Amino acid sequence: MQTVTRFSVVADVSRETPEIEPAGAASVFGERLDLARRFTDALIAQGEERGLIGPLELPRIWTRHILNSAVAAPLFTAGARVGDIGSGAGLPGLVLAIARPDVRWVLIEPMERRIAWLTEQTDDLHLDNVEIVRGRGEDWAEGPVLDAVTARAVSAFRTLIPITAPLVRDGGELILLKGANAANEITAAEKVIRKFRLSHVRIEPVGDGVVDEPTRVIRAAVR
């Protein structure tokens, strides 16, 4: 008797469907929306393979990553030189460089493969307001010369302060993108805040009306 082998078709669920561009993207990026689209498309196409984002991030790539970063753009001063610690996939640094071409961005990242990605995207998008530095924030050699420092999903506030504050000039600012636990992070950092002489430490929600959950930003003046 002939044996009949039945093969079941199993759907490939390893790759989720990318999120459709939200309407709010146009209001955030304006005339530079096409650059944001190109960067997002590249991240969708290569991000998982290159270890920049996980496959489960694709259904929320715009709202959780691109717009979550971009809505902080108005907080930065025109002409400022701003460091992005642990820039990784370019979140928030490259996104902010797209949204704010009038600000100079220094992307600080220790991993070679991520440096390669950041360099490729900077070149492909012709972002002439971006400088890329391979290294950790702790290894920054220029001293306290930056007007501001930002970071996203890098570490707790009390851990970030000793890394970021020494890079910022007197009167400069920390502008750190955080999550729902931001208030608790400030409480846990009280001793470090005093040690590094930070002032006007507060939480500023941004992105209301653009993203479902506004981005919480910890802002603090340095010395």
N, C-alpha and C positions, 0 to 999 in steps of 0.2 A: 504494500500500500504506500502510495506516495505521501510523503510528509509535506504539509503545507505550512510554511513559516509566515506568520503574520507580523508585520512591522508596524508598530504604533508611531505616529508622528508626534513628536514632542516639541512644543513651541520653545524657541530660544528666548528665555526670559532674563538672560544675563544682561541685556542692554535695554534700558527703559527708554520710553519715547521722550525726546527733548521737549521742554516746555515751549509753547508758542509765545512769541514776544508780546508782553503786556502793553496795553495802551499807554501806560505811564512812562514808558521808555522814551517816547518822543519829547515829553516835557522835561525830562532830566537831561538828555543829551543834545536836544535841539538840532542844529545843523551838523553835528558830529555823530548823529545816530548811525550813519552807515559804518563808521569806524567801530562803533560798539557792536554792531551786528557782525562785522567781519571777525572781531576778536571772539565773540561768543560762538560763532560757527566753528572757529579753529579750536576752541576749548571743547566744544561738543565732539568734534571729529577726532581730536588727539588727546584730550585730557585724561581719559581713563587709561589708554595705552601707555602714556608717559608718566603715569602715577601722580597726576596733578589733582584729579578729582575722582571720586568713586562713581560707579554706574548708577547708584541710587540718587545721585545729585542731579541727573539730567532732567527729570520732570520738574525741578524747581531751580534750574540754572539761572534764569533771569531774576526771579523774585528773591531767592535766598542768597545769591552770589553777586550777580552783576548790579542789580538795582540796590541791593543791600549795601554795596560799596559806594555806588555812585551818588546816593542821596546825601552823603556827607560832603559832597563837593563844595557847597556854598560856605562851609566853615573855614575854608582856607583863604589866605590873603593873597591878592594878585601880586606877582613878583617874588613871592616867598620861595625859599629853597626848603623842601620838605623831604625828610627821610621816611621810608616805609620799611620797617624792620620785619624780616622774614617774609619777603614779598611772595615767595612761592609761585603760584600760578598767575600772579599779577593782581591778586585780590588783597587789598584794594588798589595797590599802586598803579598798575596799568590802566585800570578802569578810571581812576581819578585823573590820570594823565590825559585820557581821552576827553573826559568831561571838562577839565580845566587846563587848556593849553597855555594859559597865562601864569601857571605855576610851574616851577622847576622841581622835578621829582627824582629822588635818589633811591633806587631800589636796592636794598641790602639783603642779600640772600647767600647762604653758605654752600648750598648743594649745586654741584656742577651741572647736572641735568636740568635743573630749574633755571640756572643762569642761561643755559643754551636756549630754553624756551622763551625766557624774557627777552633775550637778544633778538631772536628770530621775530617775535611779535613787534618789538620796537622798530626793527628794520622794515618789516612788511607793512606796518601801518604808518611809517614815516613820522614817528613821534620824535620831534627834535627837542622836546622838553624833558627827556628821560636820560638819566645817567644810571648805569648798572654797576654795582660794586659787589664782588664776591667776598663774603666774609660774614661773621656774626656781628651783631650790634656791639658786643663787648670788645670787639677788635677794631672798632672805628678809630682811625689814627688822626683825624683832622681836629679833634677837640670839639668844644661846644660852639659850633658855628652854624648849625641849622636853625631855621626860624620856627620849625615845628617838626614833630615826629608823629607818625601814625603807625598803627598795626591792627591786624584783624586775626582773631583766632590763633594767637601765638601763645599766650600765657596769661595767668592771672595778673591783675593790676599790680599787686605788691611785688611780683616777680619782674614785671615789665619796667617798673620805675627805675631800678638801678641800671637797667640796660639802656633805657631811652633818655632819661633826664640828662645824663652827662654829654649827650650829643647836641643839646639845645642851648642856644645863647641865653644870656640873662634877659628875662622878659619874653622869651619865646613860649611855646605851648606844646603840651601833649594833647593829641586828639585821637583817642583810641576807640575803635569800634568794638562794641561789646554786645552781650546778650541780655537776657532777662535777669541775670544775677548781678548786674552792674552795681546796684546799691550795696549788696553784701560784700562785693569785692572792695569797694571803697572803705567800708567798715574794717575789713580785715587788713587793710593797708595803712592804718592810721600812723603807726610808728615809722614806717618807711616814708610816708608823706612828710612827716616832720623832719626826718633825717635829711631828705633831699630838698627841703624848703619849698615844697609845692604850695601854691595858694589858689584860692577860688576853684577848688575842686568841686565839680558838679556833674550831673548827668543831663545831657541834652538829647531828647528824642528828635530824630529827623526822618523825613519820608512819609509823614502822615498824608494820606490821600494818594500816595504813589504805590506803597507796598502795604499789604494787609497788616503786618506787624512792623511798626517803625523801628529803625535802627537806633539802638541806645549808644550814645557816644559819651565816654568819660573825657571831660576837658579839664585841664589844669595849667595854670601859669607856672613857669619854671623860674625859681629864685627871684 
